[in-house]
Amino acid sequence: ITKYIEECIPSEALDAGTSVMVMEVKCKIPGCVPIETAVVICFPHLRPKVREKIKTDGSDSDVKEGGEKEVNDTTYELIPGLKESRSGGNFKTKILMPMVQVTKDDVLDSLPSAFLGGRRTIEKMSMRVRDIMISQITQITEEGDQEEKRLIAQYLITSLQTYIEKGCIPFADPPVIKDETLEEEEVSGPFSIVSTPLPNRFAAMALKQS
């Protein structure tokens, strides 16, 4: 895995002292894969000033004799377009499977395009999350019960909208959608049913942890 990642890092960054750490971590967050592969790419602390060879007509006040330009180490990116590659920065990513299962394609999918061959994009990440959600709905519901699937999907839509409205910060309370045809009910145990548009036995989809 380390070799695959280093192949995606420009030689300039590796020569400067960039290092790669790969480890397995356990995740206990609900819905998280039990074991995932965590990657940390550590970029070195650069010298106070890095001289960069450039072509110039001499009009640039930062250019020294010999066609060199001083670049501030706090903004210089060892991997252009990757802000984490600035002096002393760390880039972190995860591959949602144990190390033994990781392939080169998995590594490339976990790295953004700033890396050589990296192909992680918002679209690909969104499609992956979408597929995971649909797969989970299929697994926990009865085959052929389209109404149950629809209700779960509708609840997730409302939850994601609430997540956006709260600034993309995880929240504990479930979203509540008012429905004049339903009356609020209470049940014993650690859950309480809140008023929602979900009919019949699935009105309890909006469960609130006590």
MDAnalysis code that builds the backbone (N, CA, C; Angstrom):
import MDAnalysis as mda
import numpy as np

u = mda.Universe.empty(630, n_residues=210, atom_resindex=np.repeat(np.arange(210), 3), trajectory=True)
u.add_TopologyAttr("name", ["N", "CA", "C"] * 210)
u.add_TopologyAttr("resid", np.arange(1, 211))
u.add_TopologyAttr("resname", ["ILE", "THR", "LYS", "TYR", "ILE", "GLU", "GLU", "CYS", "ILE", "PRO", "SER", "GLU", "ALA", "LEU", "ASP", "ALA", "GLY", "THR", "SER", "VAL", "MET", "VAL", "MET", "GLU", "VAL", "LYS", "CYS", "LYS", "ILE", "PRO", "GLY", "CYS", "VAL", "PRO", "ILE", "GLU", "THR", "ALA", "VAL", "VAL", "ILE", "CYS", "PHE", "PRO", "HIS", "LEU", "ARG", "PRO", "LYS", "VAL", "ARG", "GLU", "LYS", "ILE", "LYS", "THR", "ASP", "GLY", "SER", "ASP", "SER", "ASP", "VAL", "LYS", "GLU", "GLY", "GLY", "GLU", "LYS", "GLU", "VAL", "ASN", "ASP", "THR", "THR", "TYR", "GLU", "LEU", "ILE", "PRO", "GLY", "LEU", "LYS", "GLU", "SER", "ARG", "SER", "GLY", "GLY", "ASN", "PHE", "LYS", "THR", "LYS", "ILE", "LEU", "MET", "PRO", "MET", "VAL", "GLN", "VAL", "THR", "LYS", "ASP", "ASP", "VAL", "LEU", "ASP", "SER", "LEU", "PRO", "SER", "ALA", "PHE", "LEU", "GLY", "GLY", "ARG", "ARG", "THR", "ILE", "GLU", "LYS", "MET", "SER", "MET", "ARG", "VAL", "ARG", "ASP", "ILE", "MET", "ILE", "SER", "GLN", "ILE", "THR", "GLN", "ILE", "THR", "GLU", "GLU", "GLY", "ASP", "GLN", "GLU", "GLU", "LYS", "ARG", "LEU", "ILE", "ALA", "GLN", "TYR", "LEU", "ILE", "THR", "SER", "LEU", "GLN", "THR", "TYR", "ILE", "GLU", "LYS", "GLY", "CYS", "ILE", "PRO", "PHE", "ALA", "ASP", "PRO", "PRO", "VAL", "ILE", "LYS", "ASP", "GLU", "THR", "LEU", "GLU", "GLU", "GLU", "GLU", "VAL", "SER", "GLY", "PRO", "PHE", "SER", "ILE", "VAL", "SER", "THR", "PRO", "LEU", "PRO", "ASN", "ARG", "PHE", "ALA", "ALA", "MET", "ALA", "LEU", "LYS", "GLN", "SER"])
u.atoms.positions = np.array([
    [0.845, -1.202, 0.000],
    [0.000, 0.000, 0.000],
    [0.881, 1.253, 0.000],
    [1.925, 1.233, 0.830],
    [2.844, 2.371, 0.887],
    [3.492, 2.601, -0.475],
    [3.870, 1.526, -1.140],
    [4.490, 1.639, -2.464],
    [3.519, 2.262, -3.462],
    [2.267, 1.818, -3.436],
    [1.263, 2.379, -4.344],
    [1.127, 3.885, -4.114],
    [1.108, 4.299, -2.858],
    [0.929, 5.713, -2.532],
    [2.147, 6.520, -2.963],
    [3.348, 5.996, -2.687],
    [4.569, 6.718, -3.057],
    [4.674, 6.903, -4.565],
    [4.119, 5.977, -5.328],
    [4.124, 6.119, -6.786],
    [3.265, 7.299, -7.240],
    [2.380, 7.745, -6.367],
    [1.477, 8.854, -6.697],
    [2.011, 10.204, -6.217],
    [3.149, 10.189, -5.535],
    [3.733, 11.413, -4.988],
    [4.898, 11.849, -5.871],
    [4.936, 13.116, -6.291],
    [6.039, 13.588, -7.127],
    [7.386, 13.352, -6.453],
    [8.415, 13.076, -7.270],
    [9.745, 12.778, -6.727],
    [10.300, 13.935, -5.904],
    [9.956, 15.172, -6.273],
    [10.428, 16.334, -5.514],
    [9.961, 16.255, -4.066],
    [8.703, 15.855, -3.874],
    [8.152, 15.765, -2.522],
    [8.798, 14.626, -1.741],
    [9.024, 13.500, -2.413],
    [9.661, 12.363, -1.736],
    [11.107, 12.704, -1.367],
    [11.817, 13.350, -2.280],
    [13.211, 13.714, -2.028],
    [13.322, 14.717, -0.883],
    [12.288, 15.522, -0.688],
    [12.308, 16.527, 0.378],
    [12.086, 15.901, 1.751],
    [11.640, 14.627, 1.773],
    [11.452, 13.953, 3.049],
    [10.016, 13.584, 3.373],
    [9.145, 13.599, 2.380],
    [7.744, 13.202, 2.612],
    [7.680, 11.716, 2.971],
    [6.900, 11.386, 3.987],
    [6.777, 9.993, 4.429],
    [5.318, 9.552, 4.423],
    [5.121, 8.244, 4.328],
    [3.775, 7.667, 4.259],
    [3.583, 6.680, 5.406],
    [2.480, 6.820, 6.120],
    [2.136, 5.883, 7.191],
    [0.791, 5.232, 6.869],
    [0.728, 3.921, 7.004],
    [-0.497, 3.175, 6.735],
    [-0.784, 2.282, 7.937],
    [-2.033, 2.272, 8.399],
    [-2.386, 1.451, 9.559],
    [-3.853, 1.038, 9.488],
    [-4.164, -0.047, 10.174],
    [-5.557, -0.479, 10.298],
    [-6.148, 0.114, 11.567],
    [-7.388, 0.573, 11.476],
    [-8.072, 1.116, 12.650],
    [-9.463, 0.513, 12.732],
    [-9.956, 0.362, 13.955],
    [-11.307, -0.136, 14.173],
    [-12.250, 1.048, 14.321],
    [-13.416, 0.909, 13.760],
    [-14.406, 1.981, 13.828],
    [-15.666, 1.450, 14.498],
    [-16.107, 2.129, 15.563],
    [-17.298, 1.714, 16.301],
    [-18.485, 2.634, 16.055],
    [-18.319, 3.578, 15.132],
    [-19.417, 4.477, 14.797],
    [-20.505, 3.694, 14.061],
    [-21.775, 3.870, 14.411],
    [-22.854, 3.144, 13.722],
    [-22.785, 3.329, 12.210],
    [-22.864, 2.214, 11.483],
    [-22.818, 2.252, 10.025],
    [-21.419, 2.228, 9.447],
    [-20.407, 2.315, 10.303],
    [-19.013, 2.329, 9.850],
    [-18.536, 0.898, 9.614],
    [-17.609, 0.722, 8.667],
    [-17.042, -0.612, 8.461],
    [-16.216, -0.972, 9.699],
    [-16.202, -2.241, 10.117],
    [-15.512, -2.628, 11.358],
    [-14.024, -2.308, 11.359],
    [-13.350, -2.583, 10.239],
    [-11.916, -2.323, 10.134],
    [-11.650, -1.560, 8.841],
    [-10.937, -0.455, 8.937],
    [-10.616, 0.331, 7.760],
    [-9.124, 0.649, 7.739],
    [-8.640, 1.032, 6.576],
    [-7.228, 1.354, 6.399],
    [-7.059, 2.868, 6.409],
    [-6.282, 3.352, 7.364],
    [-6.036, 4.793, 7.485],
    [-4.672, 5.121, 6.893],
    [-4.623, 6.216, 6.145],
    [-3.376, 6.657, 5.497],
    [-3.068, 8.079, 5.936],
    [-1.823, 8.305, 6.329],
    [-1.353, 9.654, 6.665],
    [-0.081, 9.915, 5.872],
    [-0.080, 10.981, 5.081],
    [1.101, 11.387, 4.322],
    [1.656, 12.632, 5.001],
    [2.864, 12.523, 5.534],
    [3.478, 13.600, 6.310],
    [4.494, 14.360, 5.454],
    [4.278, 15.657, 5.320],
    [5.176, 16.486, 4.522],
    [6.185, 17.183, 5.434],
    [7.427, 17.343, 4.975],
    [8.487, 17.882, 5.833],
    [8.344, 19.377, 6.083],
    [9.004, 19.835, 7.144],
    [9.128, 21.267, 7.387],
    [10.218, 21.790, 6.466],
    [9.859, 22.727, 5.612],
    [10.815, 23.262, 4.645],
    [11.731, 24.292, 5.289],
    [12.807, 24.610, 4.598],
    [13.699, 25.665, 5.050],
    [12.944, 26.990, 5.072],
    [13.432, 27.984, 5.810],
    [12.735, 29.280, 5.869],
    [12.383, 29.833, 4.494],
    [13.279, 29.653, 3.539],
    [12.999, 30.103, 2.179],
    [13.421, 29.027, 1.192],
    [12.611, 28.815, 0.175],
    [12.931, 27.859, -0.881],
    [13.142, 28.654, -2.161],
    [14.300, 28.468, -2.763],
    [14.573, 29.214, -3.991],
    [14.068, 28.426, -5.191],
    [13.338, 29.111, -6.041],
    [12.725, 28.470, -7.196],
    [13.274, 29.092, -8.472],
    [13.812, 28.259, -9.356],
    [14.323, 28.736, -10.637],
    [13.155, 29.157, -11.527],
    [13.222, 30.357, -12.059],
    [12.153, 30.836, -12.924],
    [12.737, 31.647, -14.076],
    [11.919, 31.820, -15.101],
    [12.281, 32.705, -16.190],
    [11.658, 34.063, -15.901],
    [12.413, 35.095, -16.037],
    [11.894, 36.412, -15.704],
    [12.543, 37.481, -16.573],
    [11.839, 38.590, -16.685],
    [12.415, 39.720, -17.416],
    [13.049, 40.713, -16.448],
    [13.106, 40.319, -15.170],
    [13.746, 41.160, -14.173],
    [12.808, 42.148, -13.508],
    [11.517, 42.128, -13.875],
    [10.568, 43.077, -13.302],
    [10.030, 42.646, -11.954],
    [10.181, 41.394, -11.608],
    [9.667, 40.876, -10.337],
    [10.619, 41.252, -9.210],
    [10.121, 41.980, -8.212],
    [10.968, 42.461, -7.124],
    [11.478, 41.342, -6.234],
    [10.814, 40.154, -6.264],
    [11.237, 39.025, -5.433],
    [12.353, 38.209, -6.081],
    [12.660, 38.508, -7.337],
    [13.634, 37.714, -8.069],
    [15.052, 38.179, -7.736],
    [15.906, 37.213, -7.398],
    [17.288, 37.517, -7.081],
    [18.153, 37.295, -8.319],
    [19.423, 37.662, -8.204],
    [20.344, 37.452, -9.318],
    [20.429, 35.972, -9.658],
    [20.529, 35.682, -10.934],
    [20.613, 34.293, -11.362],
    [19.247, 33.707, -11.685],
    [18.199, 34.544, -11.654],
    [16.872, 34.047, -12.018],
    [16.226, 33.167, -10.974],
    [16.473, 33.434, -9.704],
    [15.848, 32.673, -8.628],
    [14.818, 33.539, -7.928],
    [13.757, 32.906, -7.450],
    [12.707, 33.617, -6.735],
    [12.496, 32.967, -5.381],
    [12.406, 33.778, -4.323],
    [12.182, 33.239, -3.000],
    [10.701, 32.940, -2.809],
    [10.417, 31.728, -2.353],
    [9.035, 31.300, -2.133],
    [8.819, 31.076, -0.644],
    [7.806, 31.673, -0.089],
    [7.518, 31.523, 1.333],
    [7.174, 30.071, 1.638],
    [7.869, 29.458, 2.607],
    [7.667, 28.038, 2.877],
    [6.287, 27.734, 3.447],
    [5.583, 28.705, 3.997],
    [4.263, 28.442, 4.585],
    [3.187, 28.287, 3.510],
    [3.470, 28.720, 2.295],
    [2.474, 28.607, 1.227],
    [2.935, 27.708, 0.085],
    [4.223, 27.370, 0.070],
    [4.750, 26.537, -1.023],
    [4.206, 25.114, -0.898],
    [3.632, 24.582, -1.975],
    [3.030, 23.250, -1.971],
    [3.945, 22.263, -2.694],
    [4.387, 21.244, -1.971],
    [5.219, 20.211, -2.591],
    [4.429, 19.435, -3.644],
    [3.122, 19.323, -3.431],
    [2.233, 18.764, -4.444],
    [1.290, 19.880, -4.858],
    [1.504, 20.505, -6.008],
    [0.675, 21.633, -6.426],
    [-0.816, 21.307, -6.374],
    [-1.567, 22.210, -5.760],
    [-3.010, 22.017, -5.654],
    [-3.444, 21.286, -4.392],
    [-2.484, 20.850, -3.568],
    [-2.806, 20.147, -2.323],
    [-2.294, 20.992, -1.151],
    [-3.203, 21.698, -0.501],
    [-2.775, 22.621, 0.559],
    [-2.118, 21.894, 1.738],
    [-2.486, 20.624, 1.934],
    [-1.886, 19.855, 3.032],
    [-0.395, 19.592, 2.800],
    [0.071, 19.791, 1.563],
    [1.478, 19.511, 1.262],
    [2.390, 20.701, 1.559],
    [1.834, 21.726, 2.186],
    [2.676, 22.845, 2.614],
    [3.534, 22.411, 3.792],
    [4.506, 23.233, 4.142],
    [5.495, 22.881, 5.156],
    [4.883, 22.311, 6.430],
    [5.281, 21.064, 6.757],
    [4.822, 20.430, 7.985],
    [3.392, 19.932, 7.965],
    [2.760, 19.912, 6.800],
    [1.358, 19.500, 6.717],
    [1.185, 17.989, 6.655],
    [-0.044, 17.545, 6.902],
    [-0.388, 16.123, 6.827],
    [-1.630, 15.948, 5.967],
    [-1.590, 14.989, 5.073],
    [-2.781, 14.629, 4.297],
    [-3.288, 13.291, 4.811],
    [-4.591, 13.231, 5.124],
    [-5.172, 12.006, 5.672],
    [-6.291, 11.511, 4.771],
    [-6.366, 10.217, 4.614],
    [-7.456, 9.609, 3.863],
    [-7.724, 8.221, 4.428],
    [-8.856, 7.648, 4.063],
    [-9.224, 6.312, 4.536],
    [-9.654, 5.438, 3.362],
    [-9.377, 4.158, 3.499],
    [-9.862, 3.163, 2.550],
    [-10.722, 2.212, 3.364],
    [-11.987, 2.122, 3.021],
    [-12.953, 1.446, 3.894],
    [-12.921, -0.076, 3.766],
    [-11.768, -0.643, 4.082],
    [-11.596, -2.101, 4.092],
    [-10.293, -2.419, 4.805],
    [-10.107, -3.661, 5.262],
    [-8.847, -4.049, 5.898],
    [-7.683, -3.949, 4.913],
    [-6.471, -3.805, 5.430],
    [-5.290, -3.644, 4.588],
    [-5.099, -4.802, 3.619],
    [-5.414, -6.012, 4.063],
    [-5.178, -7.191, 3.235],
    [-6.024, -7.171, 1.960],
    [-7.112, -6.403, 1.964],
    [-8.003, -6.358, 0.800],
    [-7.709, -5.186, -0.136],
    [-6.854, -4.283, 0.269],
    [-6.628, -3.055, -0.499],
    [-5.829, -3.338, -1.776],
    [-6.321, -2.806, -2.887],
    [-5.637, -2.931, -4.172],
    [-5.131, -1.555, -4.624],
    [-4.370, -1.540, -5.699],
    [-3.877, -0.269, -6.228],
    [-5.034, 0.623, -6.648],
    [-6.079, 0.034, -7.217],
    [-7.250, 0.819, -7.613],
    [-7.898, 1.483, -6.401],
    [-7.942, 0.784, -5.283],
    [-8.511, 1.365, -4.060],
    [-7.690, 2.566, -3.600],
    [-6.362, 2.446, -3.728],
    [-5.478, 3.556, -3.351],
    [-5.737, 4.760, -4.247],
    [-5.802, 4.551, -5.552],
    [-6.037, 5.655, -6.493],
    [-7.389, 6.310, -6.237],
    [-8.387, 5.502, -5.886],
    [-9.719, 6.046, -5.614],
    [-9.758, 6.857, -4.323],
    [-8.761, 6.666, -3.447],
    [-8.749, 7.380, -2.166],
    [-7.957, 8.681, -2.228],
    [-7.266, 8.931, -3.348],
    [-6.419, 10.116, -3.483],
    [-7.013, 11.104, -4.483],
    [-7.004, 12.398, -4.158],
    [-7.521, 13.402, -5.100],
    [-6.606, 13.567, -6.304],
    [-7.063, 14.310, -7.286],
    [-6.351, 14.422, -8.556],
    [-5.016, 15.154, -8.448],
    [-4.750, 15.835, -7.325],
    [-3.453, 16.487, -7.154],
    [-2.328, 15.455, -7.132],
    [-2.639, 14.231, -6.684],
    [-1.667, 13.142, -6.700],
    [-1.591, 12.550, -8.106],
    [-0.450, 11.995, -8.455],
    [-0.280, 11.372, -9.768],
    [-1.199, 10.152, -9.875],
    [-2.179, 10.212, -10.747],
    [-3.106, 9.098, -10.920],
    [-4.279, 9.118, -9.971],
    [-4.292, 10.058, -9.025],
    [-5.406, 10.134, -8.074],
    [-6.731, 10.402, -8.767],
    [-7.777, 9.734, -8.312],
    [-9.065, 9.891, -9.010],
    [-10.255, 10.033, -8.066],
    [-9.981, 10.503, -6.838],
    [-11.090, 10.748, -5.918],
    [-11.765, 12.068, -6.270],
    [-13.075, 12.017, -6.457],
    [-13.847, 13.215, -6.764],
    [-15.100, 13.226, -5.897],
    [-15.730, 14.384, -5.798],
    [-16.981, 14.495, -5.047],
    [-18.034, 13.564, -5.648],
    [-18.061, 13.491, -6.968],
    [-19.050, 12.636, -7.632],
    [-18.851, 11.166, -7.250],
    [-17.604, 10.699, -7.273],
    [-17.338, 9.301, -6.944],
    [-17.641, 9.002, -5.481],
    [-17.281, 9.936, -4.586],
    [-17.582, 9.731, -3.171],
    [-19.087, 9.705, -2.935],
    [-19.806, 10.582, -3.619],
    [-21.267, 10.636, -3.471],
    [-21.915, 9.342, -3.959],
    [-21.429, 8.833, -5.089],
    [-21.982, 7.594, -5.632],
    [-21.721, 6.415, -4.690],
    [-20.549, 6.428, -4.051],
    [-20.223, 5.347, -3.118],
    [-21.160, 5.371, -1.915],
    [-21.365, 6.571, -1.358],
    [-22.272, 6.703, -0.209],
    [-23.692, 6.315, -0.606],
    [-24.106, 6.755, -1.791],
    [-25.438, 6.392, -2.284],
    [-25.602, 4.888, -2.368],
    [-24.613, 4.210, -2.941],
    [-24.698, 2.757, -3.106],
    [-24.738, 2.042, -1.757],
    [-23.968, 2.565, -0.782],
    [-23.971, 1.965, 0.554],
    [-25.351, 2.103, 1.198],
    [-25.955, 3.284, 1.079],
    [-27.272, 3.514, 1.679],
    [-28.328, 2.609, 1.049],
    [-28.314, 2.512, -0.266],
    [-29.307, 1.675, -0.952],
    [-29.102, 0.208, -0.596],
    [-27.833, -0.208, -0.502],
    [-27.533, -1.588, -0.127],
    [-28.044, -1.901, 1.277],
    [-27.861, -0.969, 2.202],
    [-28.332, -1.167, 3.572],
    [-29.856, -1.273, 3.624],
    [-30.531, -0.417, 2.870],
    [-32.002, -0.473, 2.835],
    [-32.461, -1.832, 2.317],
    [-31.804, -2.322, 1.268],
    [-32.166, -3.615, 0.678],
    [-31.961, -4.754, 1.668],
    [-30.890, -4.675, 2.466],
    [-30.564, -5.758, 3.387],
    [-31.497, -5.823, 4.589],
    [-31.945, -4.668, 5.087],
    [-32.724, -4.681, 6.337],
    [-34.227, -4.752, 6.112],
    [-34.669, -4.699, 4.872],
    [-36.106, -4.749, 4.603],
    [-36.490, -6.074, 3.949],
    [-37.792, -6.392, 4.035],
    [-38.303, -7.616, 3.426],
    [-38.283, -7.497, 1.907],
    [-37.933, -8.573, 1.250],
    [-37.921, -8.574, -0.208],
    [-39.325, -8.305, -0.739],
    [-39.440, -7.379, -1.630],
    [-40.735, -7.058, -2.219],
    [-41.536, -6.023, -1.455],
    [-41.077, -5.618, -0.270],
    [-41.801, -4.617, 0.515],
    [-41.350, -3.229, 0.074],
    [-41.911, -2.751, -1.018],
    [-41.505, -1.476, -1.587],
    [-41.902, -0.305, -0.697],
    [-43.015, -0.443, 0.024],
    [-43.467, 0.641, 0.893],
    [-42.484, 0.885, 2.031],
    [-41.976, -0.190, 2.609],
    [-41.006, -0.069, 3.688],
    [-39.729, 0.611, 3.184],
    [-39.286, 0.217, 2.004],
    [-38.098, 0.831, 1.405],
    [-38.336, 2.314, 1.144],
    [-39.515, 2.637, 0.650],
    [-39.829, 4.033, 0.334],
    [-39.826, 4.891, 1.589],
    [-40.375, 4.353, 2.667],
    [-40.453, 5.115, 3.909],
    [-39.063, 5.382, 4.489],
    [-38.199, 4.381, 4.432],
    [-36.833, 4.572, 4.925],
    [-36.110, 5.617, 4.073],
    [-36.266, 5.526, 2.764],
    [-35.616, 6.479, 1.866],
    [-36.115, 7.895, 2.129],
    [-37.421, 8.039, 2.356],
    [-37.984, 9.362, 2.620],
    [-37.447, 9.929, 3.930],
    [-37.309, 9.063, 4.912],
    [-36.773, 9.507, 6.198],
    [-35.323, 9.958, 6.052],
    [-34.544, 9.225, 5.256],
    [-33.154, 9.590, 5.042],
    [-33.041, 10.930, 4.307],
    [-33.929, 11.167, 3.351],
    [-33.935, 12.440, 2.634],
    [-34.128, 13.591, 3.614],
    [-35.110, 13.426, 4.514],
    [-35.398, 14.462, 5.507],
    [-34.222, 14.639, 6.472],
    [-33.600, 13.529, 6.868],
    [-32.456, 13.596, 7.782],
    [-31.288, 14.332, 7.140],
    [-31.017, 14.054, 5.861],
    [-29.914, 14.713, 5.167],
    [-30.181, 16.205, 4.999],
    [-31.432, 16.560, 4.759],
    [-31.774, 17.977, 4.640],
    [-31.557, 18.695, 5.970],
    [-31.931, 18.029, 7.064],
    [-31.698, 18.602, 8.388],
    [-30.202, 18.734, 8.657],
    [-29.433, 17.739, 8.234],
    [-27.976, 17.757, 8.385],
    [-27.379, 18.979, 7.679],
    [-27.859, 19.274, 6.484],
    [-27.389, 20.438, 5.732],
    [-27.765, 21.721, 6.455],
    [-29.019, 21.790, 6.923],
    [-29.508, 22.996, 7.601],
    [-28.749, 23.272, 8.893],
    [-28.227, 22.228, 9.535],
    [-27.481, 22.387, 10.779],
    [-25.987, 22.594, 10.536],
    [-25.626, 22.908, 9.294],
    [-24.233, 23.182, 8.985],
    [-23.380, 21.941, 8.820],
    [-24.025, 20.821, 8.432],
    [-23.317, 19.545, 8.229],
    [-22.632, 19.066, 9.511],
    [-23.298, 19.297, 10.633],
    [-22.825, 18.808, 11.925],
    [-23.751, 17.677, 12.354],
    [-23.198, 16.521, 12.748],
    [-24.051, 15.396, 13.172],
    [-24.994, 15.823, 14.290],
    [-26.219, 15.328, 14.230],
    [-27.212, 15.684, 15.241],
    [-27.849, 14.420, 15.793],
    [-28.317, 14.501, 17.034],
    [-28.885, 13.325, 17.701],
    [-30.379, 13.205, 17.461],
    [-31.089, 14.335, 17.463],
    [-32.536, 14.282, 17.328],
    [-32.940, 14.039, 15.883],
    [-33.941, 13.186, 15.658],
    [-34.394, 12.921, 14.284],
    [-35.232, 14.070, 13.761],
    [-35.285, 14.235, 12.451],
    [-36.134, 15.278, 11.885],
    [-37.597, 14.937, 12.087],
    [-38.433, 15.950, 12.233],
    [-39.861, 15.746, 12.433],
    [-40.613, 16.401, 11.292],
    [-41.456, 15.626, 10.634],
    [-42.291, 16.154, 9.561],
    [-43.738, 16.080, 10.032],
    [-44.371, 17.219, 10.113],
    [-45.746, 17.242, 10.620],
    [-46.703, 16.604, 9.627],
    [-47.656, 15.878, 10.165],
    [-48.669, 15.236, 9.336],
    [-49.988, 15.325, 10.086],
    [-50.912, 16.063, 9.526],
    [-52.187, 16.279, 10.206],
    [-52.996, 15.004, 10.349],
    [-52.669, 13.972, 9.575],
    [-53.442, 12.734, 9.635],
    [-52.961, 11.809, 10.741],
    [-51.822, 12.165, 11.372],
    [-51.287, 11.317, 12.428],
    [-51.318, 12.050, 13.763],
    [-51.563, 11.323, 14.799],
    [-51.486, 11.881, 16.130],
    [-50.211, 11.400, 16.785],
    [-49.617, 12.261, 17.579],
    [-48.382, 11.883, 18.242],
    [-48.660, 10.777, 19.245],
    [-47.824, 9.753, 19.267],
    [-47.990, 8.622, 20.154],
    [-46.753, 8.459, 21.009],
    [-46.886, 7.694, 22.069],
    [-45.753, 7.394, 22.922],
    [-45.657, 5.881, 23.072],
    [-44.449, 5.389, 23.152],
    [-44.246, 3.967, 23.367],
    [-43.286, 3.796, 24.522],
    [-43.360, 2.634, 25.175],
    [-42.465, 2.376, 26.288],
    [-41.094, 1.972, 25.766],
    [-40.099, 2.072, 26.611],
    [-38.754, 1.683, 26.214],
    [-37.914, 2.890, 25.869],
    [-36.768, 2.677, 25.225],
    [-35.819, 3.757, 24.967],
    [-36.166, 4.641, 23.782],
    [-37.285, 4.357, 23.094],
    [-37.644, 5.149, 21.929],
    [-38.989, 5.834, 22.142],
    [-39.178, 6.953, 21.451],
    [-40.489, 7.599, 21.450],
    [-40.855, 7.938, 20.025],
    [-42.117, 7.775, 19.673],
    [-42.594, 8.060, 18.325],
    [-42.976, 9.524, 18.251],
    [-42.512, 10.186, 17.198],
    [-42.852, 11.588, 17.016],
    [-43.736, 11.714, 15.787],
    [-44.413, 12.857, 15.697],
    [-45.331, 13.065, 14.587],
    [-44.573, 13.096, 13.268],
    [-44.965, 12.222, 12.328],
    [-44.290, 12.120, 11.037],
    [-45.321, 11.779, 9.975],
    [-44.957, 11.904, 8.687],
    [-45.906, 11.572, 7.642],
    [-45.911, 10.093, 7.311],
    [-45.226, 9.274, 8.088],
    [-45.120, 7.870, 7.761],
    [-46.335, 7.120, 8.297],
    [-47.105, 6.486, 7.444],
    [-48.358, 5.862, 7.846],
    [-48.182, 4.495, 8.493],
    [-49.304, 4.025, 9.117],
    [-49.426, 2.676, 9.647],
    [-48.276, 2.286, 10.565],
    [-47.805, 1.026, 10.441],
    [-46.804, 0.517, 11.374],
    [-45.459, 1.208, 11.217],
    [-45.224, 1.899, 10.086],
    [-43.930, 2.526, 9.899],
    [-43.936, 3.982, 10.309],
    [-44.955, 4.399, 11.036],
    [-44.951, 5.744, 11.578],
    [-43.830, 5.917, 12.585],
    [-43.317, 4.819, 13.074],
    [-42.245, 4.858, 14.074],
    [-40.866, 5.027, 13.440],
    [-40.793, 5.306, 12.152],
    [-39.497, 5.492, 11.532],
    [-38.754, 6.660, 12.172],
    [-39.490, 7.701, 12.558],
    [-38.836, 8.847, 13.186],
    [-38.723, 8.558, 14.679],
    [-37.706, 7.836, 15.062],
    [-37.514, 7.435, 16.447],
    [-36.559, 8.398, 17.124],
    [-36.889, 8.716, 18.351],
    [-36.053, 9.623, 19.099],
    [-35.435, 8.910, 20.282],
    [-34.095, 8.873, 20.329],
    [-33.422, 8.230, 21.449],
    [-33.671, 9.033, 22.708],
    [-34.041, 8.345, 23.766],
    [-34.267, 9.028, 25.035],
    [-32.940, 9.267, 25.741],
])
